Amino acid sequence: MKTFAITLTIGALLCSGISFAQTDSAQAPNFTVPTHTPHPYSTYEKLILNNVSQFHKNFNNRDFNKNGDLVTENLHVDSNGTEVNGRAAFVNRIGRFVGPFPDVKITDLTTVVDGNTAAIRFIITGTQKGDLPTPEGVIAATNKSIRVDGTEFFTFDKEGKLTDLVTVENLSQLVHQLKSN
């Protein structure tokens, strides 16, 4: 009998126009949702934005040597835990995905610049046409398409040349896509 009375009471409240999930605008709390307000970029930050935006464009155009022009001779890179030092080693490494994924493309989703640092959130897409060496062994060509999330953090010197790069890509996402049925 108590269950029926409670059900009847809740039903009566709902039918009478009382709402537990909403309030009308006159009764809404007085607050605003915070929003991002970007500051105007300084001349230096505009240089950084221009340079950081060029890296993936050069990659997509297979102009790897042009990326070498944007970095210092003693560049330090941490690419998914693999250390790379120096301009030549960086330029040599960035083209490694083109063999297994001839149509590989990097699409920038978000780019943020603050002073001498920048961050880019991106997506890597492509089709595996060649064998892919991994720490766990080679993944033979699958002809499967990939879509992999990644983020990079850049630090530049006063001339706008890249001095430090940290790349974090979801490699488990890549492997899962290639090995799934």
C-alpha positions in Angstrom: 0.0 0.0 0.0 2.9 2.4 0.8 4.4 1.8 -2.6 1.2 2.7 -4.3 0.8 5.9 -2.2 4.4 7.0 -3.1 3.8 6.2 -6.8 0.5 8.1 -6.7 2.1 11.1 -5.0 5.0 11.3 -7.5 2.6 11.0 -10.4 0.5 13.8 -9.0 3.5 16.1 -8.6 4.6 15.4 -12.2 1.2 16.0 -13.5 0.8 19.3 -11.6 3.6 20.9 -13.5 6.4 20.6 -10.8 9.6 19.7 -12.5 12.6 18.2 -10.7 15.0 18.5 -13.6 14.4 22.0 -14.9 13.7 25.5 -13.7 12.3 28.4 -15.7 14.6 31.2 -16.5 13.3 33.4 -13.7 14.4 30.8 -11.2 17.7 29.8 -12.8 20.9 30.5 -10.8 22.7 33.6 -11.8 26.0 32.5 -13.3 27.7 32.4 -16.6 29.5 29.5 -18.2 33.3 30.3 -18.5 34.5 30.6 -22.1 38.0 30.8 -23.5 38.9 34.3 -24.5 42.1 34.3 -26.6 44.5 37.1 -26.3 45.8 38.8 -29.4 49.1 37.1 -30.5 52.3 39.1 -30.2 54.5 39.4 -33.3 56.6 36.6 -31.9 53.6 34.4 -31.2 52.5 35.0 -34.8 55.9 33.7 -36.0 55.5 30.6 -33.7 52.0 30.0 -35.0 53.2 30.2 -38.6 56.2 27.9 -38.0 54.3 25.3 -36.0 51.5 25.2 -38.6 54.0 24.5 -41.3 55.4 21.2 -39.9 52.4 19.0 -40.8 51.8 20.8 -44.1 55.4 19.9 -45.0 54.9 16.3 -43.9 51.7 16.0 -46.0 53.6 17.4 -49.0 56.5 15.0 -48.3 58.8 18.1 -48.0 60.7 16.6 -45.0 63.8 18.7 -45.6 61.7 21.9 -45.2 60.9 20.8 -41.7 64.7 20.7 -41.1 64.8 24.4 -41.9 62.4 25.1 -39.0 64.5 23.5 -36.3 67.8 24.1 -34.5 70.8 22.0 -35.2 70.7 20.5 -31.7 66.9 19.8 -31.6 65.7 17.3 -29.0 62.7 15.1 -29.7 60.8 12.6 -27.5 58.6 10.7 -29.9 56.4 8.3 -28.0 59.3 7.6 -25.7 62.0 7.4 -28.4 64.7 10.0 -28.1 66.0 11.7 -31.2 68.7 14.4 -31.2 69.8 16.7 -33.9 68.3 18.1 -37.1 69.5 15.4 -39.4 68.1 12.6 -37.2 64.8 14.4 -36.9 64.4 14.8 -40.7 65.4 11.2 -41.2 62.8 10.0 -38.7 59.8 11.9 -39.7 59.3 10.1 -43.0 59.2 6.6 -41.5 55.4 6.2 -41.8 55.4 6.9 -45.5 56.7 3.4 -46.4 54.0 1.4 -44.6 51.3 4.1 -45.2 52.0 5.8 -48.6 48.9 7.9 -48.3 49.5 8.9 -44.6 48.2 12.4 -43.8 48.2 14.5 -40.6 45.2 16.8 -40.0 45.6 19.4 -37.3 42.5 19.8 -35.2 43.6 22.4 -32.6 46.7 24.6 -32.4 47.5 26.7 -29.3 50.4 29.1 -29.0 51.6 30.8 -25.8 54.9 32.6 -25.8 57.6 30.3 -27.1 55.5 27.1 -26.7 52.8 25.5 -28.9 50.6 22.5 -28.8 48.8 20.7 -31.6 46.1 18.0 -31.4 46.0 16.1 -34.6 44.7 13.0 -36.4 46.8 10.6 -38.5 45.0 8.8 -41.3 46.2 6.4 -44.0 46.1 2.9 -45.4 48.7 0.3 -44.5 50.2 -0.9 -47.8 53.6 -1.9 -46.5 55.0 -3.8 -43.5 55.1 -1.8 -40.2 58.0 -2.5 -37.8 56.9 -2.3 -34.1 58.7 -3.1 -30.8 56.6 -6.3 -30.7 57.5 -7.4 -34.2 56.5 -6.5 -37.8 52.8 -6.1 -38.7 52.5 -7.3 -42.3 50.7 -5.1 -44.8 46.9 -5.3 -44.0 45.5 -2.8 -46.5 43.5 -1.4 -43.6 42.8 2.2 -43.0 43.9 3.9 -39.7 42.8 6.9 -37.8 45.1 7.7 -34.9 44.9 10.5 -32.3 48.0 12.5 -31.5 49.3 15.5 -29.7 52.6 17.4 -30.0 54.2 20.0 -27.7 56.7 22.4 -29.2 59.3 24.7 -27.7 61.0 27.4 -29.8 64.0 29.7 -29.5 63.9 33.5 -29.9 64.3 33.2 -33.7 61.3 30.9 -33.9 63.3 27.7 -34.5 62.1 24.5 -32.8 64.4 23.4 -30.0 62.3 20.7 -28.3 59.4 18.4 -29.4 57.3 15.9 -27.5 55.1 13.7 -29.6 52.4 11.5 -28.1 50.4 9.3 -30.4 47.9 6.6 -29.4 50.0 3.7 -30.7 47.7 1.1 -29.1 44.9 2.6 -31.2 47.0 2.1 -34.3 47.9 -1.5 -33.5 44.3 -2.3 -32.6 43.0 -1.0 -35.9 45.6 -3.0 -37.9 45.1 -6.3 -36.0 41.3 -6.2 -35.6 39.2 -8.4 -37.9 
